[in-house]
Amino acid sequence: MFKKMRRQDRLLRIDGSKRILAVAEYGILSTIAEDDYPFGILVIMSI
């Protein structure tokens, strides 16, 4: 179903990902549209 990640040296474990999400102020959410066009949106975490 999913392709194997090409850059295994950049792979994060779940606990590392959760730590980044807990302390991050902003990030970029990227995906691929149905027509295979990649795009990303800025996400600002504010409380």
C-alpha positions in Angstrom: 0.0 0.0 0.0 2.7 2.5 1.0 6.1 2.8 -0.6 9.2 2.2 1.6 10.7 5.5 2.8 13.6 6.4 0.6 15.6 8.3 3.3 15.7 5.9 6.2 18.2 8.1 8.0 15.4 10.7 8.4 12.8 8.4 9.8 11.4 9.4 13.1 9.9 7.2 15.8 6.5 7.9 17.2 7.9 9.4 20.5 10.1 11.7 18.5 7.2 12.9 16.3 5.0 13.5 19.4 7.8 15.5 21.0 8.1 17.8 18.0 4.3 18.3 17.8 4.2 19.2 21.5 6.8 21.9 21.3 6.5 23.2 17.7 5.1 26.7 17.1 4.4 26.1 13.4 4.9 23.6 10.7 4.0 22.7 7.1 1.5 20.1 6.2 2.2 18.7 2.8 0.3 16.3 0.7 -0.4 15.3 -2.9 -3.8 16.2 -4.6 -5.8 13.7 -6.6 -4.2 15.0 -9.8 -0.7 14.3 -8.3 0.0 17.9 -7.8 2.0 18.4 -4.5 1.1 21.3 -2.2 1.7 22.4 1.4 0.0 24.7 3.9 1.4 26.6 6.8 0.0 25.4 10.2 0.4 27.7 13.1 -0.2 26.1 16.5 -1.7 28.8 18.8 -3.4 28.4 22.1 
